Amino acid sequence: MPAADLTELLDRITRQAPTRAATTEVARALGWTTGPSRKGWKVVQPTGYVGGMVVPPSADTSAAEAWFDPEGTERGLAGPNAEFPPYLTSLDTALSAVPAAERGGALRRALDHHRAWQEETGRDDATLTRLPAFVIAAWLAVKRDSKMPE
């Protein structure tokens, strides 16, 4: 993901309520990819109907498109019903996306940015419901900054 797009994503996830589209973009930014299913899932469309019976598809059906997490584990089929971890709504999940050695620093930066956001917007987020998005944003910012040339 280009740095400009990532910067725009970071701004959006910390300023707007979590959405399915934002979660998909976060998953991609964290290294989720799509590809042909290795579990044997196939795209199957019936070739027609004869007398109310379905004519089965030909044997040369293609592999279904699937999501793979950053470790390469197939996590489910791609499409409008694809499910991702709740990176923007669950603090546990957001922290699990950050390597253990980096969690303390990412959480500190997230809390600082969260506090600044509350002061800037005048919102009171005492239950920290928006904190997971700030944790993800802090981690993605670290990844973005480590890739930028000096």
TAQUINOR-V589136 format. One record per pair of residues at least 12 apart in sequence whose ideal C-beta (glycine too) atoms are under 10 Angstrom apart, sorted by sequence separation. I is the first residue (numbers start at 0). J is the second residue. D is the distance in Angstrom with one decimal. If there is no record, write none. Layout:
[[I:J:D] [I:J:D]]
//
This chain:
[[12:24:8.1] [43:55:8.5] [44:56:6.0] [64:76:6.9] [65:77:6.0] [66:78:9.4] [84:96:7.6] [93:105:8.9] [94:106:7.0] [97:109:9.5] [117:129:8.7] [8:21:7.6] [11:24:8.3] [12:25:6.6] [43:56:5.2] [44:57:10.0] [63:76:5.5] [64:77:4.1] [65:78:9.6] [93:106:9.3] [116:129:7.4] [11:25:10.0] [42:56:9.0] [43:57:9.9] [63:77:7.8] [64:78:7.2] [113:127:7.3] [41:56:8.6] [63:78:8.6] [66:81:5.8] [68:83:9.3] [94:109:9.3] [8:24:5.5] [9:25:9.7] [12:28:9.6] [44:60:8.0] [65:81:9.0] [66:82:8.6] [68:84:8.5] [90:106:9.1] [93:109:8.3] [113:129:6.6] [116:132:9.6] [7:24:9.7] [8:25:7.3] [43:60:5.4] [64:81:9.4] [66:83:7.6] [110:127:8.8] [113:130:5.4] [116:133:7.3] [42:60:5.9] [43:61:9.4] [109:127:9.8] [112:130:9.6] [113:131:9.9] [115:133:9.7] [5:24:9.5] [8:27:9.2] [9:28:8.9] [41:60:4.5] [42:61:5.2] [90:109:9.5] [113:132:8.8] [114:133:9.5] [4:24:8.7] [8:28:6.3] [41:61:6.9] [42:62:7.3] [43:63:8.7] [109:129:9.9] [110:130:7.4] [112:132:9.8] [113:133:4.6] [41:62:6.2] [42:63:5.1] [109:130:6.3] [112:133:5.1] [113:134:8.9] [40:62:6.8] [41:63:5.9] [42:64:8.0] [109:131:8.5] [111:133:8.8] [112:134:9.5] [5:28:6.3] [39:62:8.0] [40:63:4.0] [109:132:8.6] [110:133:7.6] [113:136:9.6] [0:24:8.4] [4:28:8.7] [38:62:9.3] [39:63:9.0] [40:64:9.0] [106:130:8.7] [109:133:3.9] [110:134:8.9] [112:136:7.0] [113:137:9.5] [36:61:9.7] [37:62:8.1] [38:63:8.9] [40:65:6.6] [108:133:8.1] [109:134:4.3] [112:137:6.7] [35:61:7.6] [36:62:4.9] [108:134:8.6] [109:135:8.3] [111:137:8.8] [0:27:6.8] [35:62:3.7] [36:63:4.6] [38:65:7.3] [69:96:8.8] [106:133:9.2] [109:136:7.2] [110:137:9.1] [0:28:5.4] [34:62:8.7] [35:63:7.4] [36:64:7.3] [37:65:7.5] [105:133:9.3] [106:134:6.3] [108:136:8.7] [109:137:4.4] [112:140:9.1] [0:29:10.0] [35:64:6.8] [36:65:4.1] [105:134:5.9] [108:137:4.1] [109:138:8.4] [34:64:7.2] [35:65:7.0] [36:66:9.7] [37:67:8.6] [105:135:8.9] [107:137:8.4] [108:138:8.8] [33:64:5.5] [34:65:6.5] [36:67:9.6] [105:136:9.4] [106:137:7.7] [109:140:9.9] [33:65:6.8] [34:66:8.6] [102:134:8.7] [105:137:4.5] [106:138:9.7] [108:140:7.7] [32:65:9.6] [33:66:5.8] [34:67:6.1] [40:73:8.8] [104:137:8.1] [105:138:4.9] [108:141:8.1] [32:66:7.5] [33:67:7.2] [37:71:9.3] [42:76:9.6] [104:138:9.4] [105:139:9.7] [31:66:5.8] [32:67:5.1] [37:72:9.8] [38:73:5.6] [40:75:9.5] [96:131:9.5] [105:140:9.0] [31:67:6.7] [32:68:8.7] [37:73:5.7] [40:76:6.2] [94:130:9.9] [101:137:9.3] [102:138:8.9] [105:141:6.8] [30:67:9.0] [31:68:5.9] [32:69:8.3] [34:71:9.6] [36:73:6.5] [38:75:9.7] [90:127:7.2] [93:130:7.8] [94:131:8.2] [97:134:6.9] [101:138:7.0] [104:141:7.9] [30:68:7.5] [31:69:6.7] [35:73:9.9] [38:76:9.4] [90:128:9.2] [93:131:3.8] [96:134:8.0] [97:135:8.4] [27:66:9.7] [29:68:8.5] [30:69:3.5] [32:71:8.6] [34:73:8.7] [36:75:9.5] [92:131:7.0] [93:132:7.6] [95:134:10.0] [96:135:6.5] [26:66:7.6] [29:69:6.3] [30:70:8.7] [36:76:7.1] [88:128:7.6] [90:130:5.9] [91:131:8.5] [93:133:8.4] [94:134:6.1] [97:137:8.1] [98:138:8.7] [101:141:6.8] [30:71:9.7] [36:77:9.1] [88:129:9.2] [90:131:4.9] [93:134:4.0] [94:135:9.5] [97:138:4.6] [101:142:9.8] [26:68:8.3] [87:129:8.7] [89:131:5.8] [92:134:9.4] [93:135:5.2] [96:138:6.4] [97:139:9.8] [23:66:9.4] [26:69:9.3] [31:74:7.7] [33:76:9.6] [34:77:8.9] [88:131:5.9] [90:133:9.9] [92:135:9.2] [93:136:9.5] [96:139:9.2] [98:141:9.9] [33:77:4.9] [87:131:5.7] [88:132:8.1] [90:134:6.9] [93:137:9.4] [94:138:9.1] [97:141:8.5] [32:77:9.9] [33:78:9.8] [86:131:6.7] [87:132:4.7] [89:134:10.0] [93:138:8.1] [97:142:9.8] [85:131:7.7] [86:132:8.0] [87:133:9.7] [87:134:9.4] [26:74:9.3] [33:81:9.0] [86:134:8.7] [87:135:6.5] [86:135:5.3] [87:136:9.5] [31:81:9.7] [31:83:7.2] [86:138:9.8] [31:84:9.4] [23:77:9.8] [29:83:9.4] [26:81:9.0] [29:84:9.2] [27:83:9.7] [26:83:4.6] [29:86:7.3] [23:81:7.5] [25:83:7.8] [26:84:7.7] [28:86:9.6] [22:81:9.8] [25:84:9.4] [19:79:9.2] [22:82:9.5] [23:83:6.5] [26:86:6.9] [22:83:5.2] [25:86:4.9] [19:81:9.1] [22:84:8.4] [25:87:6.4] [19:82:9.8] [22:85:7.3] [19:83:8.5] [22:86:6.0] [21:86:9.0] [22:87:5.6] [21:87:6.2] [22:88:8.3] [30:96:9.5] [29:96:5.7] [17:85:8.2] [19:87:9.8] [25:93:9.3] [29:97:9.7] [17:86:8.5] [18:87:8.2] [17:87:3.7] [26:96:9.4] [16:87:8.8] [17:88:5.4] [25:96:8.5] [15:87:9.8] [16:88:9.6] [12:86:8.8] [13:87:9.8] [12:87:6.1] [13:109:9.3] [13:112:6.7] [13:113:8.2] [13:115:9.8] [14:116:7.7] [9:112:9.7] [13:116:6.3] [14:119:9.6] [14:120:8.4] [29:135:7.8] [25:132:8.5] [28:135:8.5] [29:138:8.1] [22:132:9.9] [25:135:5.7] [28:138:9.5] [29:139:7.5] [17:128:9.3] [21:132:8.3] [25:136:9.0] [28:139:5.5] [16:128:9.5] [17:129:8.4] [30:142:9.3] [16:129:8.3] [22:135:9.6] [25:138:9.9] [29:142:8.5] [15:129:9.9] [17:131:8.1] [21:135:9.7] [25:139:7.6] [28:142:7.9] [14:129:9.7] [17:132:6.3] [28:143:8.9] [13:129:7.7] [16:132:9.0] [12:129:9.4] [15:132:8.8] [14:132:9.1] [17:135:9.9] [12:131:9.5] [13:132:5.6] [12:132:4.7] [13:133:5.7] [11:132:9.4] [12:133:8.4] [13:135:8.9] [14:136:9.9] [9:132:9.4] [12:135:6.5] [13:136:5.0] [9:133:9.6] [12:136:5.7] [13:137:9.4] [11:136:9.4] [9:135:8.6] [10:136:8.4] [8:135:9.6] [9:136:4.6] [12:139:8.6] [8:136:8.4] [9:137:8.8] [9:138:10.0] [9:139:5.9] [5:136:9.9] [8:139:7.3] [9:140:6.0] [6:139:9.5] [5:139:6.3] [6:140:8.5] [9:143:7.8] [5:140:8.2] [8:143:9.7] [5:142:8.2] [6:143:7.2] [5:143:4.9] [0:139:8.9] [4:143:9.9] [2:143:5.7] [5:146:9.2] [0:142:9.6] [1:143:9.7] [2:144:9.0] [0:143:8.5] [2:146:7.5] [2:147:6.3] [0:146:9.8]]
//
